[in-house]
Amino acid sequence: MDRCLKSKIKEMLSIVPAVALLGPRQVGKTTLAKAILAELEPTPAYLDLERPSDISKLEIIEQYFMAHEDRLIIIDEIQHYPNLFKTLRAVIDDGEQRGRKTGRFLLLGSASMELMRQSSESLAGRILHTELSPISLLEIESDEALKLWSRGGLPRSFLANDDSYSKTWRDGFVTSYIERDMLQFSEQYLPSATLRRLWTMLAHYQAGKLNISKIANSLGERPRLVGRCIDVMVDLLLIRKLRPWYGKSKQADKKRLVKTPKIYLRDSGVCHALLGITDLEELLGHPIAGNSWESFAIENILSSITTPHYEASFYGTNGGAEIDLLISKGGSRPWAIEIKLGSAPHLSPGFYTACEVIQPETRFVVYSGQDRFPYGRVGVEAISLREMCQEVAKNF
């Protein structure tokens, strides 16, 4: 598949010496990097730091980089060698003195926060970061949208020959993450069986408010340990914490605001696998369907944003006023987006109450249909998820 991010990465490489491409395992980072590799001259060098033969090439690391100074070097699985960033800084600085100022390194990794911290500290002013999300609605045909929701956007799951194989692959994906990546970061906290139970519980909490104490009590573990493991899952780009809105409002209103984040498994297919849902028919009859659609919509909308400088949140009060998603950039008034599953959207009075407080720039209700039309009170538009993503891509 031709991923939307490819042209952006090539543009970034024309601006800075290094670009870090982050994303969960199996999201297609290596495939995308090799697609870029095939289009460039001279042909870039490629190193996979999980392959012993490639690791051995870095035993005399400065000489290797010097020998390939005229081309892009793609380094995969760089999270295994975080100390490499200091060496890259010296190589980049030496190259700049010889006129090689851009397009030196494309770095691929699957643990976001730690990689961003170490690369930003070592390569400040020399690196840009971007994230590859699972396959999005804007990368497929419109008639495949429900399949994407059901199977999720991990390429091998979405492109599988049938639903049964797709579900089997996702089950293996979950097991692999638990036994490998999650334990690598959190084995001192929770055993693998407990990590699986935690992940499954979070699937049941999809699009709900995160209550760490309640989850920890169900697991028989300390809240602090459970919170650490959830943070690891955020860092591995498996789940998203959507923060509550803290904008300007009256003091009395602030006391009623929901203050806990909402939790989302970022890939809908992984969520469905954890819940034992095999296909679309099972999904549509499952109690999680509405919350799953909300999560799926939010991930697609946020993955459509092209600027790195944006804010995303939700609005909620104890009295029931709510907006599923608020997005803004540069201090501007936010867009208010409510998400409903079904071909006949319905907005509750709580949405309008929230809009009176926030005064958003635009107001949308995203639904499962295809038509776009004014809805309800003045200023609200009903819109399909695909068209919502297109609007966001043009304006953010």
N, C-alpha and C positions, 0 to 999 in steps of 0.2 A: 504494500500500500504506500502511496505517496503521502507522507505525513505533513500536516500543515506547518510544523515547526522547522522543516528542513531549510526553507529560504531564510527564516529568521536567524538560524544558527550560522549560515554562510555569511549573512550580513554582519553578525556580531564578530565573526572571525576576521572580517575586513577592518574592524575598528580597534581590537585589542589583541595582545599576544596570546591570551588563553581564554577558553570558554569551558565552563563546567556544565555538563548536561546531567541533571539529576532525575531520578525516577525509580519506582519500585522494580524489583526483579521481574523479568518476563514482560515488561511493558513495551519493549522494542527499541531500547537505546542502542544496542549493538547493531541491529538491522539498519536503523536510521544512520548511524555513523558510517557503516559500510556503503550505504547509498550515497552519502556525501563523498566518501573516498572514491567511488567510481566516477564521479563527475569532475574531479580536480586533477590538474597537471602542475607539477609532476605528481605521480601517485603517492598519496600519503603513506607513512609507515604506520603499522598497527601493532600494538602490544596488549596482550591479555594477561593481567597480573594474577590470574588463577592458573596460568599455564607455565609449568616449570621452565620450558625452553625459552619463553619470553622473559621470565624473571632473570634468567642467567644473562640475558643481554644487558641487564642493568648493573652487572657486577663492576663494569667500568663505565659508569653512567655518563660522565661528562663526555667521554670519547664517543659514545653512541649518539648522544644528542648533537655533538659537533659534526659527525658524519652525515646526519640527516637535517642539517640546518636549513637546507634549501626547500624543505617540504613540511607540510603539516604532519605532526605526530599525534596519533589517536591512542590514548592510554585508557584501557577498560579496567573496571573494578579497582579504581584507585583508592577506594576506602580502606583497602588492605595495607596500603603503604602511605599513611598520612605524612610521614617524615619526608616524602618525596617533594613536598611543596617548597621546602627551603632550597633544595637543589634546583628546582624549576626557576625560582626567583633569580638565582645567580646566572643560570643559562639564558634566561630572558634578557636580563640586564646586559650580559656580554653580547648577545645577538643584536640588541638595539644599537650598541656602539658601532656595529658593522652594517647597520642599515636594515636589519630584520626586525621590524617593529610590530607587525601584526601576523595573525594566522599561524602561530607556532604550535599550539597544543589544543586538542579537544579532549577533555577529561570526562570520563563516564563514571558515575557512582550511584549507589542506591541508599545511602544514609545521608539525609539532607543537612540537618542542623550542624552536626559535627564537621562534615565536609565544608560547609559554608564558613564555619568559624575558622577552621585551620587554613583554608585557602584564602579567606579574606585577610587573615592576619599576615600570612606569608607573602601573598601576591596582591596586596593592596594597590589599587590603581592599574593592575595588569590583567585582571580577570573579570569576566561577567558570568552570571549564573542564569540558567534557565531550567525549566522543569518539563519533562515529557510526561503527559498524562496518558491514561488509557485511551484507546480509540474513541473519538468523539463523534457526535452527530454530523458535524461539518466535514467528516472524512469518509462518510458512507452514503449510499443511496437512501433516499427518504423512506422507501418501503422496507428498509432493514432496521428501522428505529426500535421496534418492539423486540426484535431479536437482540439488539445491542443492550437494551434494558435488562432482558432476561438473562443473557449470558455474561454481561459485563464487557469491558473494553480491552481486556488482556488479549493480545492477538491470537494466541493458540486456542483460547476458549471461544472467542467470537467466530473464528474461521473454521472451527471443527466441523466435521461432516454431519454430525447429528447431536442432538441435545444430550444424549446419554454419555457420549465421549467427552463432550464439553464439561459436563458435571464431574466426570471422573478425573479429568485433567485439573479442574479447580480443587478437588479434594486433595490431589497430590501437591498442588501449589501450596495449600495451607499447611500440610504436613512438612513440606520442605522448609517453609519459612520458620515454623516452630522449632524444628530440629536443627536448623542452621543459623539463620540470621538473628532471630529473636533471642535464642540462647546465647549467641555470641555477645549480645549486649546486656542480657538480663538474667543469666543463669545463676547469679549470686542471689537473686531475689525469689523467683518462682520456678518450680519444675515444669517440664514440658506439658504434662497432663493438665496442670492448672492453667498454663498459658492457653491451651486449647479451650478450656472451659471459659476463660476470660474473653477470648475472641468471640466465642459463640454467644456469650451474654451480651456483648456489645452489639452483635447482629440483632438481637432481640430489642435492644435499645435504639435501633436505627432511627435517626432524626429526633431523638428524644433528649431530654435534659440529662446531663451527666451527673450521676449521684455515686461518687466513688465510695462513700461509706456504705451504701446499700449493696453495691457490687462486692465490696470486700467482705461484708458480713455473709453474703451468700457463698463466697469462696472459702470462708474461714481463714482469711488472711488479714494482715494489717493494712489499713487504708493507705498508708504512706508507700508500702511496697507495690500495691495495685496501681497507685498513681504514677509511680516510676515506670512500671511496665507499659501503661497507657502512653506515657511520654515517649517511650521507645517506639511504640507503634506509630505515633505521630511522626517521629524522626525518620522512620522507615517508609513514610508516605503511604501507610496502609489505612490510617484513619485521619479524619479532620475534626479538629475542635473549632466550631464556629462561635466566636465570642458574642456576648450580648452587646447591644448598642448602649453607648455611654455619652451621647451627645447632649446638647443644651436642652434643658427642660426645667420646669419648676421643681423646687425642692420637694414638694409633696408628691409630685409624680415620680421623682427619683427613688423615693422610698418604696414605691410599688413595682419598680422595674425588676425583672428577672435578672439575677446576677450570676447564674451558673451557665457555662457554655453548653451548646448542643453538640451531640456526637454523631459522626457519620462514618460508616465504612465507605471508603472512597470508590471502590469498585463494586457495583451492584451485583455482579456475578459471584464474587467472593461471598458477599452477604447471603445470597440465595443458597450457595453451596453449604455454608455453615448451618443454615436453617433446614437443609434437606430438600430444597425446592429444585426440581429437575428441569422443568420447562415452563413456558409462558402460561399454559392453562393452569398449572398448579399455582403459579405466582398470582394470577388474577383472582383466585379464590382464597388466597392466604390473607390473614389479618394484617400482615406487614406491607401489603401492596401499596397503600397510600403513602406510608413513610418511606418505602423504597423508592417510589416515584419522585418524591421530594428530594431525596438524596441524589438520585440520578440526575435530576434537573439542575440542582445546585452545582454538582461537579462539572456538568457540561457547560453551564453558564460561566463558571469561574475559569475553566480551561480555555474559554474563548477570549479572555482578556489578554491583550498583547502588551500592555504596559506593566512593568514590575512594581509601579508605585500606585497601589490601589488599596482600599480598605473594604473588607467584607464583614458583615455582622448580621444579627437578627434582632428584632424588637419584640419584647414580650413583657407583659405586666401580670401581676397576680390577679388582676381583674378580668383578664381574658383578651385585652387588646394585643394584637400580634401582627407581625409581618415576617414572612419566612426568610427573606433575603434583602439586605440593603447593601448596595455597592456604590462607592464614590471614589474620586481621585482628586488630589491636590486641594483638599478642603472644600470642594464644591458640594452642593446639595445632592443627597443620594438619590439613586433610583430605588423605588420600592417595588419588590417583586413577590407576589403571592403565588403559590404553586398548588394546583389541584389536579387530581387524577380523575379523568372522565371527560366526556364530550360536551357536557353542559356545566360550565364552571359556576360556582356559587361563592360569593364573598360574604363573610360574616360581618356584623356591625363592628367587631373588634378591629378589622382592617382599616375602616374609615376613621375610627377613633385614633388609631396609631398614626395615621397620615395627618390628622389635625395637629398632633404634637410635633411630628418630624418635619412636616411641610416638604415632602420630597419633590425633586425636579420632575420626575415622571413616575407613573403608576401603571403596573402591568399585572394581569393575572395570567399565568402560564397554565395551559390546559392540554388535554390529549388530542384535541381536534386540530384542524388545519387552517381554518378561517381566522382572519383578523378583523375585529370590529370593536366599536365603543361599547363599554360594558358598565351597567349600573350608573352610578353618579358620574357627573362630568369629570373628565380627566383620567379615567381608567380605561385601559385597552385590554381586551382578551387577545391572546397571541399564542401561536404554537411554540413549542420548545425550540425547534430548529430556527424559526425566525427570531426568537428571543436571542439565541446565540449569535445570529448574524448581526443583530442590532448592537449587542455588546462588543463584538469584534470590531465594528466600525467606530464605536464611540469611546472605547477604553483601550 
